[in-house]
Amino acid sequence: MTDIPKCPKCSGEYTYFDGMLYVCPDCAHEFSADDAVEEVADVAKDSNGAELFDGDAVTVIKDLKVKGSSMVIKRGTKVKSIRLTENPEEVDCKIDGSSIVLKTCFLKK
């Protein structure tokens, strides 16, 4: 079995070799074997695709229920000075004095 690399853009598994380049059928990204070796650094992005950094202020775009609590984070709540975590899909923040981890898909810059 041949060792075909995953797509560096979308991490798709169904890439194929088309003569000179590898092609991803999921996102139509074409890349060479050298490009596949270079890892794309994971960066935290909000729901609109804007890159997030430590200390940014974001807004919640959907009402969120907090697990293990009766607390609800309402849509439009502004969260100041977020902290990035090791997982690019999560950020750490404080809301009403409680430290909470939020998914970046529910935030906008």
C-alpha positions as CSV (number, residue, x, y, z in Angstrom):
1,M,0.0,0.0,0.0
2,T,1.4,3.4,-0.9
3,D,1.8,6.2,1.7
4,I,-0.3,9.1,0.4
5,P,-0.2,12.2,2.6
6,K,-3.2,13.9,4.1
7,C,-4.2,17.3,2.7
8,P,-2.3,20.1,4.5
9,K,-5.2,22.5,4.1
10,C,-8.2,20.5,5.3
11,S,-6.5,17.3,6.6
12,G,-8.6,15.3,4.2
13,E,-7.7,11.6,4.0
14,Y,-8.8,11.0,0.4
15,T,-6.0,12.7,-1.5
16,Y,-4.7,11.1,-4.7
17,F,-1.6,11.5,-6.9
18,D,-2.3,13.1,-10.3
19,G,0.9,12.8,-12.2
20,M,2.9,15.7,-10.7
21,L,0.8,16.8,-7.7
22,Y,-1.4,15.4,-5.0
23,V,-5.0,16.5,-5.1
24,C,-7.6,16.7,-2.4
25,P,-11.1,16.0,-3.7
26,D,-12.7,17.6,-0.6
27,C,-11.2,21.1,-0.9
28,A,-9.7,20.9,-4.4
29,H,-6.3,21.8,-2.9
30,E,-3.3,20.8,-5.0
31,F,0.1,20.3,-3.4
32,S,3.4,18.6,-4.0
33,A,5.1,16.0,-1.7
34,D,7.4,18.7,-0.3
35,D,4.3,20.8,0.7
36,A,2.8,17.8,2.5
37,V,5.8,17.4,4.7
38,E,5.5,20.9,6.0
39,E,3.0,21.0,8.8
40,V,0.5,23.8,8.9
41,A,0.5,25.4,12.4
42,D,-2.8,25.2,14.1
43,V,-4.1,28.7,14.9
44,A,-7.3,29.6,16.8
45,K,-9.9,31.2,14.6
46,D,-13.3,32.6,15.5
47,S,-16.6,31.7,13.7
48,N,-15.8,34.2,10.9
49,G,-12.2,32.9,10.4
50,A,-10.4,35.7,12.1
51,E,-7.3,34.7,13.9
52,L,-7.5,34.9,17.7
53,F,-4.6,36.0,20.0
54,D,-4.1,36.1,23.8
55,G,-5.8,39.1,25.3
56,D,-8.4,39.6,22.5
57,A,-11.9,40.7,23.3
58,V,-14.6,38.5,21.7
59,T,-18.4,38.3,21.6
60,V,-20.5,35.2,22.1
61,I,-22.8,34.5,19.1
62,K,-25.2,32.0,20.6
63,D,-26.8,31.3,24.0
64,L,-24.6,28.7,25.7
65,K,-25.6,26.5,28.7
66,V,-22.7,25.8,31.1
67,K,-22.4,22.2,31.9
68,G,-22.8,21.3,35.6
69,S,-24.4,24.7,36.4
70,S,-27.7,26.5,35.9
71,M,-25.7,29.4,34.4
72,V,-26.4,30.5,30.8
73,I,-24.1,32.7,28.8
74,K,-26.3,34.9,26.7
75,R,-25.8,35.8,23.1
76,G,-23.9,39.1,22.8
77,T,-21.9,38.7,26.0
78,K,-18.5,40.4,25.6
79,V,-15.6,38.5,26.9
80,K,-12.3,40.4,27.5
81,S,-8.8,39.1,27.6
82,I,-9.1,35.5,26.4
83,R,-6.3,33.1,26.8
84,L,-5.5,30.5,24.1
85,T,-5.2,26.9,25.1
86,E,-3.2,24.0,23.5
87,N,-6.3,23.0,21.6
88,P,-6.9,25.6,18.8
89,E,-10.7,25.1,19.0
90,E,-10.9,26.3,22.6
91,V,-10.1,29.4,24.6
92,D,-10.0,30.0,28.3
93,C,-11.7,33.1,29.8
94,K,-13.5,34.5,32.9
95,I,-17.2,35.3,32.8
96,D,-18.8,36.6,36.0
97,G,-15.8,35.5,38.0
98,S,-15.9,31.9,36.8
99,S,-13.1,30.5,34.7
100,I,-14.7,28.9,31.6
101,V,-13.4,27.2,28.5
102,L,-15.4,28.2,25.3
103,K,-15.3,26.7,21.8
104,T,-14.1,29.2,19.2
105,C,-16.9,28.3,16.8
106,F,-19.3,30.2,19.2
107,L,-17.1,33.4,19.3
108,K,-16.5,36.4,17.0
109,K,-13.9,39.1,17.3
